[in-house]
């Protein structure tokens, strides 16, 4: 036996093992599937390939509700991930969870990275910033609500595509022409509470809830049963009865029906671009969220959707440095621009928006700047954002009540009154539980 050779082999193996152990793993729990899940994997691969100290390990944990529930259980058991992706309606709950997270601003500055909240689009940074002025989470996949159109279907129905429908009366007329031409699903929507109540409210500069939609305090209460809200839900209910609006299910269920060509128009996230551009076999276009032209102040601005990344507390210093390094990588305007062009999520800094614009992307892909232009408008106290406690549960109430309207079992007013009553009970409970 060649002992020298054997000894050398052992030494090399030991050194390799030491090198592998020196790399700190960072667990990242997320809720992206399909084309967006592939995107998450590519982000991790790119970051891991650019440095050797840290390894991001993305783990799909189900939809946003499921991943948040799993993270709470994992935190209590002492094995929470380092990074958790939380959708925007979970923001107030995360902010109120004392000792559960480390503010993104703090984790980056502690690691020596430059962090400038002023570089972010105001509607983005403001949403994830606590009352004390500290940005609590890292804006990652920020989106907003837009209108998607099957241009081929509209043309076939005799709807002019030179100027796509921009108002709700125009959408109703287009839907009627689509139905008359034999289309079985003229209009549908994903995330009905977000698109038809939350974004609808801010787009019309109308309160969804008091206290600046909860941005000014936990004693906010829902007021989404105003005459304007009732009018809109009543109109959609009538469209449902006439077969002009076809409800396809909760959350993002309607997405597949648009991508397949079954439904011709639908409201959803700007980030639907990733799936549509990959799967649609027809010419599609994106337009602004529809509005009522007789409402003063409309259109105003739409609010943030999507999710942000939260750094979980209780981790080792070196692990926190890895989280900060990843956040710093995601802050790169070039990285943000690439992500924006691939997915339809917003470039969350103005610099990334300028880089994308300079690349000619918006000219080559008309309409892809709609989401950005909707968000960078000047906000008001009624349109800055929506930050309400227990909002995950309130969204479920919205789904339950709106489904009754679409099925013709409840009037718009009764359904909205019920959302307000049931929702405010949850808001009161949240306020009592989080009073300091």
Order of alpha helices (4+ residues) and beta strands (2+ residues): alpha-beta-alpha-beta-alpha-beta-alpha-beta-alpha-alpha-beta-beta-alpha-alpha-beta-alpha-alpha-alpha-alpha-beta-alpha-beta-beta-alpha-alpha-alpha-alpha-alpha-alpha-alpha
